[in-house]
Amino acid sequence: MKSIVCLEKPKSKVADSDWHGKIFQLRHSCDVKRQAAFELKNEARQLRNETDISTHWGAYQNNARLADRITEISRWRDALNKCRTQIEAELRELSVEKSLTEKEIELYNLNFTVVNECLTLRDEKTSNDLCRDAVEAELNTELKTLETFKKIFTEKVQEAWEQMNQLQDIRYKIQCDVADKEDGLAIDHHVLGLDKYSTNITLKHNALKSPQSMIPHEAWLENAKFLKERGESQMRSSQKLRESIVLPRNQSNNELCAQNERTNYTMRKRIYETMKIRNELEWQKSVLISDKEKILGEVRQLEINLEDLARKLKLAETRSEARLYRPGLELVRDDPYEGLCEEIGRLRNLTRNMKDKLTAARSAVNFLDDQLTIIELELQTKNHVLDIEQRCLGLRDRLVKGARCPPSSETDRNVILTNLAHQIPPESRP
C-alpha cells in the first residue's frame, strides 16, 4: 500500500532536453529583444540629437530669413515713405503754382476789362479824331499779348491739374503698398517672436498651401521698384512743369508791365499832341476873332465912305443935270461941263470899286465866321477827345494798384524776382 497517492496531470510532460532548449530559446530571445531595444534606443537618441540640431538650425535659418525679410521690407517701406513724402511736398508746391497761375488768369480779367473800356471809350470820338492811331495799335497789341498769355496759362493749369491727378494716383498706390508692408512687417515680427512654448500655436490642416494670389519675390521686388521709379519720374515731370509755369508767369509780368508803360506813354503822348492842337486852335480862334473885328471895322468904314461917295456923286450929277437946262447958246461944252463929267466918272468908278471891296470884305467876314464855327466845333471835338484820353489814362491806373502794384522797395523787388517770399520768416511783433 502506497503512503502517498500521486496524481499526475493528464498532459504529457516535456523532456529535460526540451526544457533546456526552451530556456536557451528564451534566453536567446531576450538577448535579441534587448539588443534590438538597445539599437532602437541608440537610433532614437541619434535621431533625437539630429532632430534637435536640425530643428535648431532650421529655426535659426528661418529666423535669419525672417530678419532679412523684415530688413528688406523695412528698407523698401522707408524708401517708399520717403518717396511719398517727396510726392506730397511736390503736390503742395505744384498746387501753389497752380493757384498762383489761376490767380494770374483772374488778374487778366481786369486787364481785359480796362483794355475793352479804353477801346470802347475811344470809339466815342467823332470826326477826324476817330482814327487808327498809335494808342489803338498799342491797345490791340496789349490785347493780343493778354490773349497769348491767357491761353498759355490756361493750358499750364490744365497740365498742372492732370499732373496733380497722376501724383495723387501714385501717392495712393504707394500709400496702399506701404500699408500692406506695415501689415506684413507686423505679421513677420509676430512670427519671429513665436517659439515652441508660445501660446496659441496648433497644428494646422494645410499649413503648406499656396494661395493663388501669392506672387514670387521677384515680382514683389519689381513692383516696389516700379512704384519708386514711377513716383520719382512723376516728381521730375512735376518739377519741369513748375519751372515751365514760373518762367512764363514772370515773363508775362515783365512784358505786361512794359506794355502797360508803352500804352500809357502813347496815351500821354496823344494827350500832349491833342492839347497842343487844341492850344493852336484856340490861338487860331483868337486871331480869327481879332481879324474879324478888324475887317468888320473896315466894312463899317467902307460903308461910311460909300455913303459919302454917294452924296458926292448925287451932288455932281445934280449939278451936271441942272446945267443941261441952260437956254440958247449958253448950253455949251465948257470946262465946268468937262470937269463935272470927269468928276462923275471918277466918283462912279470909286463907288463901284468900293462896293466891290465892301462885298469882298463882307465875304471875308462870312468866311471868318464859317472858319470860327469850324474852329469852335474842332475845339469842342478836341476837348471831348482830351476828356476821353484822360479818362482812358485814369482807367489804366487800376492796372498798377492792388496785386499789380509794383514793389515799394528794391529789396521787395528782389524777393519777388528770386521767388523767396515763402522762405523769409515773418517779422516778429513787439
C-alpha positions in Angstrom: 0.0 0.0 0.0 1.4 3.4 -1.1 1.8 6.0 1.6 1.3 8.9 -0.9 -1.1 8.9 -3.7 0.4 10.8 -6.7 -1.9 12.1 -9.2 -0.5 13.4 -12.5 -2.0 15.9 -14.8 -3.5 14.5 -17.8 -0.9 16.2 -20.0 2.2 14.8 -21.4 5.4 16.2 -19.9 8.3 17.6 -21.9 11.7 16.0 -21.8 14.6 17.6 -19.9 16.3 18.4 -23.1 13.3 20.2 -24.3 13.2 22.2 -21.1 16.8 23.3 -21.5 16.0 24.0 -25.1 13.1 26.3 -24.1 15.3 28.1 -21.5 18.0 28.6 -24.2 15.5 29.8 -26.7 14.0 32.2 -24.1 17.5 33.5 -23.2 18.3 34.0 -26.8 15.0 35.7 -27.5 15.6 38.1 -24.5 19.1 38.8 -25.8 17.8 39.6 -29.3 15.0 41.8 -27.9 17.4 43.6 -25.6 19.8 44.1 -28.5 17.1 45.3 -30.6 15.9 47.7 -27.9 19.5 48.9 -27.3 19.9 49.6 -31.0 16.5 51.3 -31.1 17.5 53.4 -28.1 20.7 54.4 -29.8 18.9 55.2 -33.0 16.3 57.1 -31.1 19.0 59.1 -29.3 20.8 59.8 -32.5 17.5 60.8 -34.2 16.7 63.0 -31.3 20.1 64.6 -31.5 19.8 65.0 -35.2 16.3 66.4 -34.8 17.4 68.9 -32.2 20.3 70.0 -34.4 18.1 70.2 -37.5 15.2 72.0 -35.8 17.7 74.4 -34.1 19.5 75.1 -37.4 16.2 75.3 -39.2 14.8 77.7 -36.7 18.0 79.7 -36.8 17.8 79.8 -40.6 14.1 80.7 -40.6 14.7 83.4 -38.0 17.6 84.8 -40.1 15.5 84.7 -43.2 12.6 86.4 -41.4 15.0 89.0 -40.0 16.5 89.6 -43.5 13.0 89.8 -44.9 11.9 92.3 -42.2 15.0 94.4 -43.0 14.3 94.3 -46.7 10.6 95.2 -46.2 11.6 98.0 -43.8 14.1 99.3 -46.3 11.6 99.5 -49.1 8.9 100.8 -46.7 11.2 103.7 -45.7 12.2 104.3 -49.3 8.6 104.4 -50.4 7.6 106.5 -47.4 10.4 109.0 -48.3 9.1 109.0 -51.9 5.5 109.6 -50.7 6.7 112.5 -48.5 8.5 114.0 -51.5 5.4 113.5 -53.7 3.2 115.2 -51.1 5.7 118.1 -50.9 5.7 118.3 -54.7 1.9 118.2 -54.7 1.8 121.2 -52.3 4.3 123.2 -54.4 2.5 122.3 -57.7 -0.8 123.2 -56.1 0.7 126.6 -55.0 2.0 127.2 -58.6 -1.4 126.2 -60.0 -3.2 128.6 -57.6 -0.8 131.4 -58.5 -1.4 130.8 -62.2 -5.2 130.7 -61.7 -4.9 134.0 -59.8 -2.8 135.4 -62.6 -5.6 134.4 -65.1 -8.1 136.1 -62.8 -6.0 139.2 -62.7 -6.0 139.2 -66.5 -9.8 139.8 -66.3 -9.0 143.3 -65.0 -6.6 143.9 -67.9 -9.2 142.7 -70.4 -11.8 144.9 -68.8 -9.6 148.0 -68.9 -8.5 147.4 -72.5 -12.1 146.9 -73.6 -13.3 150.0 -71.7 -10.5 152.0 -73.3 -11.3 150.8 -76.8 -15.0 151.4 -76.3 -14.5 154.8 -74.8 -12.1 155.9 -77.6 -14.8 154.8 -80.1 -16.9 157.8 -78.8 -14.6 160.1 -80.7 -16.1 161.8 -83.7 -15.0 163.4 -87.0 -11.3 163.1 -87.9 -10.3 162.2 -84.4 -11.9 158.7 -84.9 -8.8 157.3 -86.4 -6.4 154.3 -86.1 -3.7 155.9 -84.1 -0.7 154.7 -82.1 -2.8 154.3 -79.0 -5.2 152.0 -80.6 -2.3 150.0 -82.0 -0.8 149.6 -78.5 -4.1 148.7 -77.0 -4.6 146.0 -79.7 -1.0 144.8 -79.0 -1.8 144.6 -75.3 -5.0 142.7 -76.1 -3.1 140.2 -78.2 -0.4 139.8 -75.5 -3.1 139.1 -72.9 -4.8 136.6 -75.1 -1.5 134.8 -75.7 -0.5 134.6 -72.0 -4.1 133.6 -71.0 -4.0 130.7 -73.5 -0.6 129.6 -72.3 -1.6 129.8 -68.6 -4.9 128.0 -69.2 -3.0 125.2 -70.8 -0.5 125.1 -68.0 -3.3 125.0 -65.4 -4.8 122.1 -67.2 -1.4 120.3 -67.4 -0.9 121.0 -63.7 -4.3 119.6 -62.8 -3.6 116.4 -64.8 -0.1 116.2 -63.2 -1.6 116.5 -59.8 -4.0 113.7 -60.6 -1.1 111.5 -61.6 0.8 112.4 -58.4 -2.2 111.7 -56.3 -2.7 108.3 -58.1 0.9 107.2 -57.5 0.7 108.5 -53.9 -2.4 106.5 -53.3 -0.7 103.4 -54.7 2.4 104.0 -52.6 0.2 104.5 -49.5 -1.6 101.2 -50.1 1.7 99.4 -50.7 3.3 101.0 -47.6 0.2 100.0 -45.6 0.5 96.4 -46.9 4.2 96.4 -46.0 3.3 97.7 -42.5 0.8 94.8 -42.1 3.3 92.4 -43.5 6.0 93.7 -41.1 3.6 93.3 -38.1 2.9 89.7 -39.1 6.6 88.9 -39.7 7.5 90.5 -36.3 4.8 88.4 -34.7 6.0 85.2 -36.4 9.6 86.0 -35.5 8.7 86.4 -31.8 7.0 82.9 -31.6 8.7 79.8 -30.2 7.7 76.3 -29.3 6.5 77.4 -25.9 4.3 80.2 -27.2 0.6 80.1 -26.6 -2.0 79.8 -29.4 0.2 77.5 -31.6 -1.5 74.5 -33.1 -1.2 72.0 -35.9 -2.8 73.4 -39.0 -4.8 71.5 -41.5 -3.0 72.7 -44.6 0.0 74.8 -43.5 1.8 74.3 -46.8 -0.9 75.6 -49.0 0.0 78.2 -51.7 -2.8 80.8 -52.4 -3.4 81.7 -56.0 -2.7 85.4 -55.2 0.8 84.6 -53.9 3.4 86.2 -56.1 7.1 85.4 -56.4 9.7 87.5 -54.6 11.0 88.9 -58.0 7.5 90.2 -58.8 7.2 91.8 -55.3 10.6 93.5 -55.7 9.8 94.6 -59.3 6.5 96.2 -58.0 8.4 98.1 -55.3 11.0 99.3 -57.7 8.3 100.3 -60.2 6.4 102.3 -57.6 9.5 104.1 -56.5 10.7 104.8 -60.1 7.3 106.0 -61.2 7.0 108.3 -58.2 10.4 109.8 -58.9 9.5 110.1 -62.6 6.3 111.9 -61.8 8.1 114.2 -59.4 10.6 115.1 -62.1 7.8 115.8 -64.6 6.1 117.9 -62.0 9.3 119.9 -61.3 9.7 120.6 -65.0 6.1 121.6 -65.2 6.5 124.0 -62.3 9.6 125.5 -64.0 7.6 125.9 -67.2 4.9 127.7 -65.3 7.1 130.0 -63.2 9.1 131.3 -66.2 6.2 132.4 -68.4 4.4 133.9 -65.4 7.4 136.1 -64.6 7.9 136.8 -68.3 4.2 137.8 -68.6 4.5 140.2 -65.6 7.5 141.8 -67.2 6.0 142.0 -70.7 2.7 143.3 -69.4 4.4 145.9 -67.2 6.4 147.0 -70.2 3.4 147.0 -72.5 1.4 149.0 -69.9 4.2 151.6 -69.8 4.2 151.8 -73.6 0.5 152.1 -73.8 0.4 154.8 -71.1 3.3 156.6 -72.7 1.5 156.5 -76.1 -1.7 157.9 -74.4 0.2 160.7 -72.7 1.9 161.5 -76.0 -1.5 161.5 -77.7 -2.9 163.8 -74.9 0.1 166.1 -75.4 -0.4 166.3 -79.1 -4.1 166.9 -78.7 -3.6 169.6 -76.2 -1.0 171.2 -78.5 -3.5 171.1 -81.4 -6.2 172.5 -79.1 -4.0 175.3 -77.9 -3.2 176.1 -81.5 -6.9 176.1 -82.4 -7.6 178.4 -79.5 -4.8 180.7 -80.8 -6.3 180.5 -84.3 -9.7 181.3 -82.8 -8.4 184.4 -81.1 -6.5 185.5 -84.2 -9.7 185.0 -86.3 -11.8 186.9 -83.9 -9.2 189.7 -84.0 -9.1 189.7 -87.8 -12.9 189.6 -88.0 -13.1 192.7 -85.7 -10.6 194.5 -87.9 -12.4 193.5 -91.1 -15.8 194.5 -89.6 -14.2 197.9 -88.8 -13.1 198.1 -92.4 -16.6 197.2 -93.6 -18.1 199.9 -91.4 -15.6 202.4 -92.7 -16.2 201.3 -96.3 -20.0 201.8 -95.7 -19.4 205.3 -94.4 -17.1 206.1 -97.3 -19.6 204.7 -99.7 -22.3 206.8 -98.3 -20.0 209.9 -98.6 -19.3 208.9 -102.2 -23.0 208.5 -102.9 -23.7 212.1 -101.6 -20.8 213.5 -103.7 -22.0 211.6 -106.7 -25.5 212.9 -106.2 -24.1 216.4 -105.9 -22.1 216.1 -109.1 -24.9 214.5 -111.1 -27.4 217.1 -109.8 -25.0 219.9 -110.9 -24.5 218.3 -114.3 -28.2 217.8 -114.9 -29.1 221.3 -113.8 -26.7 222.8 -116.3 -28.4 220.9 -119.1 -31.3 223.3 -118.8 -29.3 226.4 -119.8 -31.0 228.4 -122.5 -29.9 229.1 -126.1 -26.3 229.4 -126.8 -25.4 229.0 -123.1 -25.7 225.2 -123.5 -22.1 224.8 -124.4 -19.5 222.1 -123.7 -17.4 224.2 -121.4 -14.8 223.5 -118.8 -17.3 223.0 -115.9 -19.2 220.5 -118.0 -16.0 218.6 -118.7 -15.0 218.8 -115.1 -18.4 217.5 -113.9 -18.3 214.7 -116.4 -14.8 213.7 -115.3 -15.8 214.0 -111.6 -18.9 211.9 -112.2 -16.9 209.2 -114.0 -14.3 209.2 -111.3 -16.9 209.0 -108.5 -18.8 206.2 -110.2 -15.5 204.2 -110.6 -14.7 204.8 -107.0 -18.2 203.8 -105.9 -18.0 200.6 -108.0 -14.6 199.7 -106.6 -15.7 200.5 -103.1 -18.8 198.3 -103.5 -16.6 195.5 -104.8 -14.3 196.0 -101.8 -17.3 196.1 -99.4 -18.7 192.9 -100.9 -15.3 191.2 -100.6 -15.0 192.4 -97.0 -18.4 191.1 -96.2 -17.5 187.8 -97.8 -14.3 187.7 -95.8 -16.4 188.3 -92.6 -18.7 185.5 -93.6 -15.7 183.3 -94.3 -14.2 184.1 -91.0 -17.5 183.4 -89.3 -17.6 180.0 -91.0 -14.0 179.4 -90.1 -14.7 180.4 -86.5 -17.6 177.9 -86.5 -15.3 175.2 -87.7 -12.7 176.1 -85.2 -15.2 176.1 -82.3 -16.6 172.7 -83.4 -13.0 171.4 -83.7 -12.2 172.8 -80.2 -15.3 171.0 -78.8 -14.1 167.8 -80.5 -10.6 168.2 -79.2 -11.9 168.9 -75.7 -14.1 165.8 -75.9 -11.1 163.8 -77.2 -8.9 165.1 -74.4 -11.6 164.1 -71.9 -11.8 160.6 -73.4 -8.0 160.2 -73.4 -7.6 161.4 -69.8 -10.4 159.1 -68.7 -8.7 156.2 -70.5 -5.4 157.1 -68.8 -7.3 157.2 -65.5 -8.8 153.8 -66.2 -5.4 152.3 -66.6 -4.4 153.4 -63.1 -6.2 150.2 -61.8 -3.5 148.1 -63.5 -0.9 149.4 -61.1 -2.9 149.0 -57.9 -3.6 146.1 -55.6 -1.9 142.8 -56.7 -0.4 144.7 -59.7 1.2 147.3 -57.5 5.0 147.5 -58.0 7.2 146.7 -55.0 7.7 149.5 -52.7 11.4 148.9 -52.3 14.3 147.4 -54.2 14.5 144.6 -51.5 10.9 143.6 -52.1 11.5 143.7 -55.8 14.5 141.3 -55.5 12.5 139.0 -53.2 9.7 138.8 -55.8 12.2 138.2 -58.7 14.0 135.4 -56.8 10.8 133.8 -55.6 12.0 133.7 -52.0 8.9 135.2 -50.3 7.9 131.8 -48.8 11.4 131.3 -47.3 11.5 134.6 -45.4 10.3 134.3 -41.8 7.6 136.6 -40.7 8.6 139.7 -38.8 8.3 139.4 -35.0 5.7 141.7 -33.4 6.7 143.8 -30.5 
